[in-house]
Amino acid sequence: MESRNENSVNGEIELGSRETEVTVANNRNMREHDVVLRFVALAFNVTATVVLGVDRENKTVPVRLVATQPPVNVQVDTKSHYVASFLYFVVANAIASGHVAMSLLLILANRKGNKGITMMITLFDLVAIVLVFSGVGAAGTIGLLGYKGNQHVGWHKVCNVFQKFCGQAIASIIISAIAGTILLLLVVLAIFSLYKKQ
């Protein structure tokens, strides 16, 4: 009878240690996924910032001043910081890049899995998501106007002239949207992890 009690107690202890090992392994896997996803998000954010930040193109454009006269060739230089929405996009992505880099360092330093630090990082991830997607929206709107124009207000499309500039802007917007999606995935994983711990 005593041997049965000892076995059941030992069985419970063994079961408890297995659950602890599984929990530690799951936390380690979640942390590894977190680090990898943050590194990828950082790479995408920095790439989007640099691609649009250095975007410029110089063209000679014929401009007709008077309908009866031939057009005059004008040298036109376009840079991303000439448009406020593109400048906002670059700054928003730079701030998000800084946050992702800092959170990556905090996660690597937070080996014990301090819940307060994890919660703080998740809250700042939400702020970074808002920044990234608001930048994507602002730059995307101006990019669409440049691509299609708006005949109702007399804005002509410019992407038929500045093709390289518009191509880089579109690439940067897509890259930034991917980075924002990765940040959103990080928040979902963090919420899921906190929910599992409860």
BAKE-270296 format. One record per residue (C-alpha): residue number from 1; chain; x, y, z. Coordinates in Angstrom, 3 decimals. Each point is the difference from the previous one (the first is absolute). Layout:
<r><resi>NUM</resi><chain>A</chain><east>X</east><north>Y</north><up>Z</up></r>
...
This chain:
<r><resi>1</resi><chain>A</chain><east>0.000</east><north>0.000</north><up>0.000</up></r>
<r><resi>2</resi><chain>A</chain><east>2.817</east><north>2.366</north><up>0.881</up></r>
<r><resi>3</resi><chain>A</chain><east>1.768</east><north>-0.839</north><up>-3.259</up></r>
<r><resi>4</resi><chain>A</chain><east>-3.110</east><north>1.084</north><up>-1.944</up></r>
<r><resi>5</resi><chain>A</chain><east>-0.074</east><north>3.341</north><up>1.818</up></r>
<r><resi>6</resi><chain>A</chain><east>3.712</east><north>0.548</north><up>-0.637</up></r>
<r><resi>7</resi><chain>A</chain><east>-0.433</east><north>-0.805</north><up>-3.713</up></r>
<r><resi>8</resi><chain>A</chain><east>-2.967</east><north>2.321</north><up>-0.314</up></r>
<r><resi>9</resi><chain>A</chain><east>1.910</east><north>2.798</north><up>1.728</up></r>
<r><resi>10</resi><chain>A</chain><east>3.038</east><north>-0.661</north><up>-2.193</up></r>
<r><resi>11</resi><chain>A</chain><east>-2.267</east><north>-0.123</north><up>-3.075</up></r>
<r><resi>12</resi><chain>A</chain><east>-1.453</east><north>3.402</north><up>0.900</up></r>
<r><resi>13</resi><chain>A</chain><east>3.465</east><north>1.440</north><up>0.516</up></r>
<r><resi>14</resi><chain>A</chain><east>1.185</east><north>-1.397</north><up>-3.310</up></r>
<r><resi>15</resi><chain>A</chain><east>-3.102</east><north>1.358</north><up>-1.754</up></r>
<r><resi>16</resi><chain>A</chain><east>0.542</east><north>3.428</north><up>1.568</up></r>
<r><resi>17</resi><chain>A</chain><east>3.635</east><north>0.109</north><up>-1.119</up></r>
<r><resi>18</resi><chain>A</chain><east>-1.013</east><north>-0.981</north><up>-3.546</up></r>
<r><resi>19</resi><chain>A</chain><east>-2.549</east><north>2.820</north><up>-0.096</up></r>
<r><resi>20</resi><chain>A</chain><east>2.695</east><north>2.415</north><up>1.197</up></r>
<r><resi>21</resi><chain>A</chain><east>2.381</east><north>-1.217</north><up>-2.703</up></r>
<r><resi>22</resi><chain>A</chain><east>-2.696</east><north>0.428</north><up>-2.665</up></r>
<r><resi>23</resi><chain>A</chain><east>-0.788</east><north>3.515</north><up>1.268</up></r>
<r><resi>24</resi><chain>A</chain><east>3.681</east><north>0.982</north><up>-0.043</up></r>
<r><resi>25</resi><chain>A</chain><east>0.409</east><north>-1.453</north><up>-3.505</up></r>
<r><resi>26</resi><chain>A</chain><east>-3.114</east><north>1.855</north><up>-1.230</up></r>
<r><resi>27</resi><chain>A</chain><east>1.261</east><north>3.279</north><up>1.504</up></r>
<r><resi>28</resi><chain>A</chain><east>3.380</east><north>-0.517</north><up>-1.663</up></r>
<r><resi>29</resi><chain>A</chain><east>-1.667</east><north>-0.708</north><up>-3.378</up></r>
<r><resi>30</resi><chain>A</chain><east>-2.228</east><north>3.085</north><up>0.340</up></r>
<r><resi>31</resi><chain>A</chain><east>3.036</east><north>2.131</north><up>0.858</up></r>
<r><resi>32</resi><chain>A</chain><east>1.946</east><north>-1.361</north><up>-2.972</up></r>
<r><resi>33</resi><chain>A</chain><east>-2.931</east><north>0.723</north><up>-2.318</up></r>
<r><resi>34</resi><chain>A</chain><east>-0.281</east><north>3.460</north><up>1.503</up></r>
<r><resi>35</resi><chain>A</chain><east>3.686</east><north>0.749</north><up>-0.586</up></r>
<r><resi>36</resi><chain>A</chain><east>-0.064</east><north>-1.281</north><up>-3.594</up></r>
<r><resi>37</resi><chain>A</chain><east>-3.204</east><north>1.908</north><up>-0.869</up></r>
<r><resi>38</resi><chain>A</chain><east>1.343</east><north>3.191</north><up>1.581</up></r>
<r><resi>39</resi><chain>A</chain><east>3.240</east><north>-0.308</north><up>-1.935</up></r>
<r><resi>40</resi><chain>A</chain><east>-1.953</east><north>-0.449</north><up>-3.260</up></r>
<r><resi>41</resi><chain>A</chain><east>-2.301</east><north>2.938</north><up>0.865</up></r>
<r><resi>42</resi><chain>A</chain><east>3.058</east><north>2.136</north><up>0.765</up></r>
<r><resi>43</resi><chain>A</chain><east>1.566</east><north>-0.894</north><up>-3.353</up></r>
<r><resi>44</resi><chain>A</chain><east>-3.231</east><north>0.845</north><up>-1.868</up></r>
<r><resi>45</resi><chain>A</chain><east>-0.523</east><north>3.277</north><up>1.898</up></r>
<r><resi>46</resi><chain>A</chain><east>3.560</east><north>1.184</north><up>-0.559</up></r>
<r><resi>47</resi><chain>A</chain><east>-0.184</east><north>-0.998</north><up>-3.677</up></r>
<r><resi>48</resi><chain>A</chain><east>-3.279</east><north>1.892</north><up>-0.503</up></r>
<r><resi>49</resi><chain>A</chain><east>1.436</east><north>3.061</north><up>1.746</up></r>
<r><resi>50</resi><chain>A</chain><east>3.178</east><north>0.039</north><up>-2.077</up></r>
<r><resi>51</resi><chain>A</chain><east>-1.676</east><north>-0.790</north><up>-3.345</up></r>
<r><resi>52</resi><chain>A</chain><east>-2.408</east><north>2.930</north><up>0.254</up></r>
<r><resi>53</resi><chain>A</chain><east>2.401</east><north>2.240</north><up>1.932</up></r>
<r><resi>54</resi><chain>A</chain><east>2.567</east><north>0.028</north><up>-2.814</up></r>
<r><resi>55</resi><chain>A</chain><east>-2.587</east><north>-0.042</north><up>-2.810</up></r>
<r><resi>56</resi><chain>A</chain><east>0.600</east><north>2.774</north><up>-2.539</up></r>
<r><resi>57</resi><chain>A</chain><east>-0.189</east><north>0.488</north><up>-3.729</up></r>
<r><resi>58</resi><chain>A</chain><east>0.993</east><north>2.804</north><up>-2.362</up></r>
<r><resi>59</resi><chain>A</chain><east>-1.791</east><north>0.468</north><up>-3.335</up></r>
<r><resi>60</resi><chain>A</chain><east>-0.335</east><north>2.528</north><up>-2.750</up></r>
<r><resi>61</resi><chain>A</chain><east>-3.697</east><north>0.599</north><up>-0.510</up></r>
<r><resi>62</resi><chain>A</chain><east>-1.608</east><north>1.949</north><up>-2.870</up></r>
<r><resi>63</resi><chain>A</chain><east>-2.360</east><north>2.643</north><up>1.400</up></r>
<r><resi>64</resi><chain>A</chain><east>-2.445</east><north>1.895</north><up>-2.219</up></r>
<r><resi>65</resi><chain>A</chain><east>-0.517</east><north>3.505</north><up>1.371</up></r>
<r><resi>66</resi><chain>A</chain><east>-2.129</east><north>1.327</north><up>-2.855</up></r>
<r><resi>67</resi><chain>A</chain><east>-2.098</east><north>-2.193</north><up>-2.253</up></r>
<r><resi>68</resi><chain>A</chain><east>1.281</east><north>1.690</north><up>-3.173</up></r>
<r><resi>69</resi><chain>A</chain><east>3.694</east><north>-0.246</north><up>0.920</up></r>
<r><resi>70</resi><chain>A</chain><east>2.249</east><north>-3.071</north><up>0.019</up></r>
<r><resi>71</resi><chain>A</chain><east>0.697</east><north>-1.609</north><up>3.384</up></r>
<r><resi>72</resi><chain>A</chain><east>2.934</east><north>1.105</north><up>2.125</up></r>
<r><resi>73</resi><chain>A</chain><east>2.301</east><north>-2.687</north><up>1.425</up></r>
<r><resi>74</resi><chain>A</chain><east>0.286</east><north>0.322</north><up>3.779</up></r>
<r><resi>75</resi><chain>A</chain><east>2.370</east><north>-1.947</north><up>2.250</up></r>
<r><resi>76</resi><chain>A</chain><east>-2.087</east><north>-1.514</north><up>2.820</up></r>
<r><resi>77</resi><chain>A</chain><east>1.500</east><north>-1.676</north><up>3.040</up></r>
<r><resi>78</resi><chain>A</chain><east>-2.173</east><north>-2.120</north><up>2.271</up></r>
<r><resi>79</resi><chain>A</chain><east>0.965</east><north>-1.270</north><up>3.454</up></r>
<r><resi>80</resi><chain>A</chain><east>-1.978</east><north>-1.865</north><up>2.594</up></r>
<r><resi>81</resi><chain>A</chain><east>0.290</east><north>2.784</north><up>2.587</up></r>
<r><resi>82</resi><chain>A</chain><east>-1.730</east><north>2.458</north><up>-2.370</up></r>
<r><resi>83</resi><chain>A</chain><east>-3.298</east><north>-1.717</north><up>0.848</up></r>
<r><resi>84</resi><chain>A</chain><east>-1.145</east><north>0.175</north><up>3.633</up></r>
<r><resi>85</resi><chain>A</chain><east>-1.686</east><north>-3.416</north><up>-0.132</up></r>
<r><resi>86</resi><chain>A</chain><east>3.186</east><north>-1.677</north><up>-1.191</up></r>
<r><resi>87</resi><chain>A</chain><east>1.981</east><north>1.813</north><up>2.697</up></r>
<r><resi>88</resi><chain>A</chain><east>-2.501</east><north>-1.199</north><up>2.617</up></r>
<r><resi>89</resi><chain>A</chain><east>0.342</east><north>-3.537</north><up>-1.372</up></r>
<r><resi>90</resi><chain>A</chain><east>3.798</east><north>0.108</north><up>0.333</up></r>
<r><resi>91</resi><chain>A</chain><east>-0.101</east><north>1.422</north><up>3.538</up></r>
<r><resi>92</resi><chain>A</chain><east>-2.721</east><north>-2.446</north><up>1.126</up></r>
<r><resi>93</resi><chain>A</chain><east>1.971</east><north>-2.963</north><up>-1.322</up></r>
<r><resi>94</resi><chain>A</chain><east>3.212</east><north>1.314</north><up>1.573</up></r>
<r><resi>95</resi><chain>A</chain><east>-1.740</east><north>0.262</north><up>3.394</up></r>
<r><resi>96</resi><chain>A</chain><east>-1.460</east><north>-3.501</north><up>-0.423</up></r>
<r><resi>97</resi><chain>A</chain><east>3.474</east><north>-1.291</north><up>-0.924</up></r>
<r><resi>98</resi><chain>A</chain><east>1.434</east><north>1.533</north><up>3.160</up></r>
<r><resi>99</resi><chain>A</chain><east>-2.738</east><north>-1.601</north><up>2.080</up></r>
<r><resi>100</resi><chain>A</chain><east>0.518</east><north>-3.427</north><up>-1.570</up></r>
<r><resi>101</resi><chain>A</chain><east>3.766</east><north>0.211</north><up>0.575</up></r>
<r><resi>102</resi><chain>A</chain><east>-0.488</east><north>1.009</north><up>3.658</up></r>
<r><resi>103</resi><chain>A</chain><east>-2.627</east><north>-2.688</north><up>0.592</up></r>
<r><resi>104</resi><chain>A</chain><east>2.296</east><north>-2.585</north><up>-1.565</up></r>
<r><resi>105</resi><chain>A</chain><east>2.711</east><north>0.937</north><up>2.507</up></r>
<r><resi>106</resi><chain>A</chain><east>-2.502</east><north>-0.060</north><up>2.883</up></r>
<r><resi>107</resi><chain>A</chain><east>-1.267</east><north>-3.439</north><up>-0.987</up></r>
<r><resi>108</resi><chain>A</chain><east>3.522</east><north>-1.366</north><up>-0.193</up></r>
<r><resi>109</resi><chain>A</chain><east>0.766</east><north>1.506</north><up>3.427</up></r>
<r><resi>110</resi><chain>A</chain><east>-3.304</east><north>-1.224</north><up>1.500</up></r>
<r><resi>111</resi><chain>A</chain><east>0.972</east><north>-3.655</north><up>0.356</up></r>
<r><resi>112</resi><chain>A</chain><east>-2.256</east><north>-0.583</north><up>3.004</up></r>
<r><resi>113</resi><chain>A</chain><east>-3.089</east><north>1.088</north><up>-1.928</up></r>
<r><resi>114</resi><chain>A</chain><east>-0.981</east><north>2.921</north><up>2.237</up></r>
<r><resi>115</resi><chain>A</chain><east>-3.715</east><north>0.558</north><up>-0.655</up></r>
<r><resi>116</resi><chain>A</chain><east>0.226</east><north>3.788</north><up>0.463</up></r>
<r><resi>117</resi><chain>A</chain><east>2.692</east><north>0.376</north><up>-2.650</up></r>
<r><resi>118</resi><chain>A</chain><east>-1.927</east><north>-2.255</north><up>-2.373</up></r>
<r><resi>119</resi><chain>A</chain><east>-3.168</east><north>2.047</north><up>0.509</up></r>
<r><resi>120</resi><chain>A</chain><east>1.869</east><north>3.281</north><up>-0.527</up></r>
<r><resi>121</resi><chain>A</chain><east>1.572</east><north>-1.288</north><up>-3.226</up></r>
<r><resi>122</resi><chain>A</chain><east>-3.408</east><north>-1.162</north><up>-1.241</up></r>
<r><resi>123</resi><chain>A</chain><east>-1.548</east><north>3.419</north><up>0.692</up></r>
<r><resi>124</resi><chain>A</chain><east>2.801</east><north>1.763</north><up>-1.866</up></r>
<r><resi>125</resi><chain>A</chain><east>-0.399</east><north>-2.541</north><up>-2.817</up></r>
<r><resi>126</resi><chain>A</chain><east>-3.574</east><north>1.249</north><up>-0.364</up></r>
<r><resi>127</resi><chain>A</chain><east>1.267</east><north>3.589</north><up>-0.259</up></r>
<r><resi>128</resi><chain>A</chain><east>2.518</east><north>-1.100</north><up>-2.638</up></r>
<r><resi>129</resi><chain>A</chain><east>-2.769</east><north>-1.753</north><up>-1.956</up></r>
<r><resi>130</resi><chain>A</chain><east>-2.063</east><north>3.198</north><up>0.017</up></r>
<r><resi>131</resi><chain>A</chain><east>3.001</east><north>2.026</north><up>-1.184</up></r>
<r><resi>132</resi><chain>A</chain><east>0.921</east><north>-2.421</north><up>-2.771</up></r>
<r><resi>133</resi><chain>A</chain><east>-3.515</east><north>-0.413</north><up>-1.380</up></r>
<r><resi>134</resi><chain>A</chain><east>-0.787</east><north>3.720</north><up>0.233</up></r>
<r><resi>135</resi><chain>A</chain><east>3.194</east><north>0.660</north><up>-1.972</up></r>
<r><resi>136</resi><chain>A</chain><east>-1.028</east><north>-2.623</north><up>-2.542</up></r>
<r><resi>137</resi><chain>A</chain><east>-3.407</east><north>1.645</north><up>-0.324</up></r>
<r><resi>138</resi><chain>A</chain><east>1.412</east><north>3.505</north><up>-0.391</up></r>
<r><resi>139</resi><chain>A</chain><east>2.667</east><north>-0.988</north><up>-2.530</up></r>
<r><resi>140</resi><chain>A</chain><east>-2.403</east><north>-2.329</north><up>-1.813</up></r>
<r><resi>141</resi><chain>A</chain><east>-2.537</east><north>2.783</north><up>-0.466</up></r>
<r><resi>142</resi><chain>A</chain><east>2.549</east><north>2.375</north><up>-1.509</up></r>
<r><resi>143</resi><chain>A</chain><east>1.469</east><north>-2.846</north><up>-2.038</up></r>
<r><resi>144</resi><chain>A</chain><east>-3.426</east><north>-0.792</north><up>-1.428</up></r>
<r><resi>145</resi><chain>A</chain><east>-0.514</east><north>3.660</north><up>-0.890</up></r>
<r><resi>146</resi><chain>A</chain><east>3.387</east><north>0.020</north><up>-1.717</up></r>
<r><resi>147</resi><chain>A</chain><east>-0.836</east><north>-3.190</north><up>-1.864</up></r>
<r><resi>148</resi><chain>A</chain><east>-3.563</east><north>0.809</north><up>-1.109</up></r>
<r><resi>149</resi><chain>A</chain><east>-0.391</east><north>3.729</north><up>0.606</up></r>
<r><resi>150</resi><chain>A</chain><east>-3.346</east><north>1.602</north><up>0.831</up></r>
<r><resi>151</resi><chain>A</chain><east>-1.737</east><north>1.649</north><up>-2.925</up></r>
<r><resi>152</resi><chain>A</chain><east>-2.741</east><north>1.474</north><up>2.229</up></r>
<r><resi>153</resi><chain>A</chain><east>2.460</east><north>2.382</north><up>1.667</up></r>
<r><resi>154</resi><chain>A</chain><east>2.414</east><north>0.285</north><up>-2.918</up></r>
<r><resi>155</resi><chain>A</chain><east>2.874</east><north>-2.080</north><up>1.437</up></r>
<r><resi>156</resi><chain>A</chain><east>1.838</east><north>-1.726</north><up>-2.792</up></r>
<r><resi>157</resi><chain>A</chain><east>1.703</east><north>-3.350</north><up>0.424</up></r>
<r><resi>158</resi><chain>A</chain><east>3.772</east><north>0.204</north><up>0.344</up></r>
<r><resi>159</resi><chain>A</chain><east>1.038</east><north>-3.656</north><up>0.141</up></r>
<r><resi>160</resi><chain>A</chain><east>0.003</east><north>-0.165</north><up>-3.802</up></r>
<r><resi>161</resi><chain>A</chain><east>2.882</east><north>2.519</north><up>0.120</up></r>
<r><resi>162</resi><chain>A</chain><east>1.751</east><north>-0.980</north><up>3.261</up></r>
<r><resi>163</resi><chain>A</chain><east>-0.154</east><north>-3.773</north><up>-0.397</up></r>
<r><resi>164</resi><chain>A</chain><east>3.097</east><north>-0.845</north><up>2.073</up></r>
<r><resi>165</resi><chain>A</chain><east>-1.100</east><north>2.232</north><up>2.872</up></r>
<r><resi>166</resi><chain>A</chain><east>-3.512</east><north>-1.482</north><up>0.044</up></r>
<r><resi>167</resi><chain>A</chain><east>1.358</east><north>-3.551</north><up>-0.279</up></r>
<r><resi>168</resi><chain>A</chain><east>2.206</east><north>0.487</north><up>3.066</up></r>
<r><resi>169</resi><chain>A</chain><east>-2.871</east><north>1.612</north><up>1.902</up></r>
<r><resi>170</resi><chain>A</chain><east>-2.316</east><north>-2.931</north><up>-0.764</up></r>
<r><resi>171</resi><chain>A</chain><east>2.679</east><north>-2.518</north><up>0.998</up></r>
<r><resi>172</resi><chain>A</chain><east>0.592</east><north>1.855</north><up>3.265</up></r>
<r><resi>173</resi><chain>A</chain><east>-3.724</east><north>0.112</north><up>0.807</up></r>
<r><resi>174</resi><chain>A</chain><east>-0.369</east><north>-3.749</north><up>-0.613</up></r>
<r><resi>175</resi><chain>A</chain><east>3.086</east><north>-0.801</north><up>2.104</up></r>
<r><resi>176</resi><chain>A</chain><east>-1.321</east><north>2.169</north><up>2.831</up></r>
<r><resi>177</resi><chain>A</chain><east>-3.418</east><north>-1.678</north><up>-0.147</up></r>
<r><resi>178</resi><chain>A</chain><east>1.724</east><north>-3.381</north><up>0.369</up></r>
<r><resi>179</resi><chain>A</chain><east>1.942</east><north>1.326</north><up>3.013</up></r>
<r><resi>180</resi><chain>A</chain><east>-3.253</east><north>1.252</north><up>1.555</up></r>
<r><resi>181</resi><chain>A</chain><east>-1.613</east><north>-3.388</north><up>-0.548</up></r>
<r><resi>182</resi><chain>A</chain><east>2.938</east><north>-1.710</north><up>1.734</up></r>
<r><resi>183</resi><chain>A</chain><east>-0.378</east><north>2.400</north><up>2.937</up></r>
<r><resi>184</resi><chain>A</chain><east>-3.711</east><north>-0.836</north><up>0.127</up></r>
<r><resi>185</resi><chain>A</chain><east>0.880</east><north>-3.697</north><up>0.051</up></r>
<r><resi>186</resi><chain>A</chain><east>2.380</east><north>0.665</north><up>2.915</up></r>
<r><resi>187</resi><chain>A</chain><east>-2.805</east><north>1.638</north><up>1.977</up></r>
<r><resi>188</resi><chain>A</chain><east>-2.357</east><north>-2.901</north><up>-0.724</up></r>
<r><resi>189</resi><chain>A</chain><east>2.670</east><north>-2.490</north><up>1.125</up></r>
<r><resi>190</resi><chain>A</chain><east>0.659</east><north>2.007</north><up>3.178</up></r>
<r><resi>191</resi><chain>A</chain><east>-3.712</east><north>0.101</north><up>0.853</up></r>
<r><resi>192</resi><chain>A</chain><east>-0.299</east><north>-3.717</north><up>-0.719</up></r>
<r><resi>193</resi><chain>A</chain><east>3.015</east><north>-0.694</north><up>2.231</up></r>
<r><resi>194</resi><chain>A</chain><east>-1.414</east><north>2.077</north><up>2.858</up></r>
<r><resi>195</resi><chain>A</chain><east>-3.372</east><north>-1.734</north><up>-0.409</up></r>
<r><resi>196</resi><chain>A</chain><east>1.657</east><north>-3.445</north><up>0.164</up></r>
<r><resi>197</resi><chain>A</chain><east>1.805</east><north>0.950</north><up>3.218</up></r>
<r><resi>198</resi><chain>A</chain><east>-3.335</east><north>0.893</north><up>1.616</up></r>
